[in-house]
Structure formats: C-alpha cells, structure tokens
C-alpha cells in the first residue's frame, strides 16, 4: 500500500516524511528466547497441512499475542467488539483460480491482535484496535508452494516471497533472490524448499512486537521446529468472523454490515493515518482494517497501492489482476 509513495507524492510535507520514517526499525536481530511459536494442529485438510507457524516477538505483552475476535454487550446493550489475546485463533479460506498457465490454489490465513499501542516513544503511525494480518500461500497444481504473500488487513505493508518451486516466467522482471527491503524490514528474496516433500517444510512468519509487521520469514522442518515456547491456535473458517456469539443472540459480524463503514472491522479506527495521510491518499478511512471479500462484489475494495488510480488494479479480491499489477505473471 505504501509502495511507490515517494515517487508519486514527492511534495508531501517534511513532517509527514518524518512520521513515516519514525516507523523504521533496526535490522533483524538473531532469534531469541522471547519468541512464542503459534502453530495449528494438523489434519488432512489442505488448509491445515500447509498452515504457517507464527513466531511472535515480545509475547509477554498482551497486544502482541494472536487473539480471538469476540463480542459482548456493554451498558445499554451496546455491542463491544474486541480481540481477546488469551486465546489464539487463525481463520482460513481456500480459493482456486485458473489462468492460461495452469490451475492454482490460494490458502489464505487471517489473524488479529488486540491493538497496535499508542504513545509517543515509540510512535506507531498505525496505532489502533482490532488490527490484523493476512497470509496467502499460493500452490501450483502439484500442491507445491510457489508464492508467499503477506499484507495487513488494511491493505498496507504488502510483501511477496517466491520459492524454489516458482517458475522463472512467473517472477516479476529482474526479481532478485537476495534479501529484499520491505518497508524498513528485511525479508528473503526467495525461500529454498529442500525437503523431499513441500509439506515437510513449514513456513514461519516472524511477527515484530508492537507494529505486528512481518519481520522475517523462514522455512523449518515441520518435525523439528525451534525449541521456543509453543501454543496451538484454533483454525476456523473466515465465515466464523461473521457470526461472533454475543449475549443471548446467535451472532454478530466482526465487520460493519451497513452504513459508510460497511465491510470495515468494527472498532478499527486509525486516527494518526487519517490525520497524516488521508488528505493526499484521497481515502478518509485509510489504514482501517477491512474484510477480504471472495470477489469484487463482496465487501469493500481491498486496495494495496496508495495510488488512487490503481485501486481496482491492486484489489486483492481479484488475485490474478492484483498479482499482475505487482508484476507477477500467473
């Protein structure tokens, strides 16, 4: 979402540039004992067999732990939506798409956190509640992972990592296999699957504390994960987010179902991004977390480029068009 913004909006005031640079983080440090591994119990379903592992930094802080969206009734029966960090839930969905080159499967995983904390030291531009991330594992017709995609549920901080199974003609022009800078983080340019079976390799997403940015991506042997503290998350379908139990009612949606915020996560408001970015990005709700619809008729536009004229082309709801916009040739 923030890619190419310097080229496109070169007249942004110095204050905004300062604030954006305040989100920069130091280079990745070696893993330490503070990491918490969040895994999903495997079964025969494809979405479970390829489920990623999440390595959480500074998990002693509640806001850094993967949580479970929940609903309750407050005073005057007012609905309150939050993310409970005491229980981890990963939401999954399996999509298919076909092009002239072949048939593919997208395994999509969604996680949420209580918040990105406010405050001034450090100053998080993305401060807000009920924030989340999406992870997409694209498989070819042989169920080999050829692309790992991560993005926040607001459409920002998009990252792509191909694999040793990725055909050369799928890669963007001049793609480099060395480590790549991704919005001040350092991620691999390619992940090399060396096991006899692609399912033996577990992709591990390292989640930075505070901002919940993807800090690094590894491949680990599924039978020999690093010996950090581990928890097991429930795996639920995306549709469970639209039927959260509340009071004596059957359920309520995690997303607004009517009004100007229809399709946005309830309680997700990004006041800092609105103040500093909405006026030049032409989006009053910039940075607010949203539903990822199944197609362009479902939910709000899930654009991943800040260029207003690229909203449709970079819309993640249409994966083939989205990927083509970013240079991938499926």
Buried (B, 14 or more C-beta within 10 A) or exposed (E): BBBEBEEBBEEBEEEBEEBBEEBEBEEBEEBEEBBBBBBBEBEEEBBBBBBBBBBBBBBEBBBBBBBBBBBBBEEEEEBEBBBBBEBBBBBBBBBEBEEEEEEBBBBBBBBBBBBBBEEEEEEBBBBBBBBBBBBBBBBBEEBBBBBBBBBBBBBBBBBBBBBBBBEEEBBEEEBEEEBBEBBBBEBBEBBEBEEEEBBBBBBBBBBBBBBBBBBBBBBBEBEEBEEBEEBEBEBBEBEBBBBBEBEEEEEBBBBBEEEEBEBBBBBBBBEBBBEBBBEBBEBEBBBBBBBBBEEEEEBBBBBBBBBEEBBBBBBBBBBEBBBBBBEBBB
